[in-house]
């Protein structure tokens, strides 16, 4: 059973990270083409669908399978797991910040630049490096 949970966890976080990597790119295009109303309306729909229909279910599937595996592994004596969970918490905060920006764009109230979102887009890359590093190397 545990192998199936790991399998589903990997599929879930892969889907979640697809959203975490792609949505900020949509924000870049949105911010840089704000005057192109037809394009912006299409991007608004894309942002909503990718967040709600892929991102939210993938996040919950990742968190639930991760919680089960953490329970099975046990938190006691696994400092690497505590560190991983901390960085996953940062990732969750980042995910919800994407919804904040999505709603700002939806209401035409987001005035961040494309450059801002290019930098913002690097956050999940840094977090996945640390999170996967914790799992593979178990440094503590």
N, C-alpha and C positions, 0 to 999 in steps of 0.2 A: 504493500500500500504506500509506503513512504516514497518509493521510486516514482510512483504515479503523481504524488504530490509535488515532488521536485520537478518532474516533467511539466506539470501544469504551471508551476511557479515560473519556470524559465519561459514558457510561452506567454504567460501573463506579463512578466516584466519586459519582455521583448516588445509586446504590443504597447505597453505603457510608455516605454522609451521612444517608440516610433512617434507617439504624440508629443512627448517632451522635446524631441528634436525638431519635429516638423512645425508645430504650432508657432513657436517664436519666428520661424522663417515666414509664416503667413503674416505675422505682425510686421516684419520688415517690409514685405510687399505692400501691406495695408498702409503703413505710415508713409512710405515713399510714393504712393499713388493716391493719396487722399483726395486729390482733385478730380480723379477719374471715377465718377459716381457709379457707372455701370460695373466697373471692375471691383470697386469697394463693396457693392451689394453682393456680388458673387463670393468674395472673400469672407464676408460676414457669415454667409451660409456655411461655407467650408469650415470656418472657425468653430461655429456652433456644433456642427455634426461631428467633427473630429474630437472635440472636447467631450460632448455628452454621450455620444454613441460608441466611441472607442476608448477614450481616455478614462472616463469615470468607471466603467465596468472593469477595464484592465487594471486600474489602480486598486479597486476593491479585491479583485481576484489575487493580485500580487500580495496585498496586505494580509488577506485571510490565509493564504497558503504559507506566507512567511511567518505568520503568528503560529500556525500549527507546527511548522518545522522548528521554530524557536522553543515551543513547548516540548517537543520531542527531544531536542538537543539539551535543553535545560539552560537557564540563565546563569546558574551558579557556577563560578569558576571559568566563565567564558567571556572575558573582558572584550575580546574582539567582537563578540556578538553585541555587547552593549554599545561599542563604538559604531558598529554597522547600523544599529537601530537609531542612534543619534543622527547619522547622516541620512538615513531614510526619512526621519522626521523633517530634516531640511528639504528633502526632495518633495515631501508632501506639501510643505509650505510653498515651495516653488510652484507646484502644480496648481494650488489654489490661487497663487498670484497670477497665473496665466488666465484663470477665469475672471479675476479682477480686471485685467487688461482687456480681455475679450468683451466684457460688459461695457467698459469704457469706450472701446471702438464701436460697439453696437449702438451706443447713444451719441456717437460722434463727439466724444469728450476726451479722447486720448490724444495728447499732443506731444508724446515722446517721439524722438526721431528714429529713423531707420538705423542709424549708428547705435543708438541706445539698445535697440532690440538685437543688433548683431552681437553686442557684448553680452546681453541678457541670454542669448542663445547658447553661450558657452557654459553656463552654470550646470546643466545636466551632464555635460561631458565630464566636468571635474568631479561631480558627485558619483557618477558611475565608476570612474577610475578608483575612487576611494572605497566605495561599497563592494565592488567585485574584488578589490585588493584585500579587503578584510576577510572575505570568504575564502579566498585562495591561500593567502599567506598566514592568516590568523596570528598577527604580530604580537599580541599581548598574551 
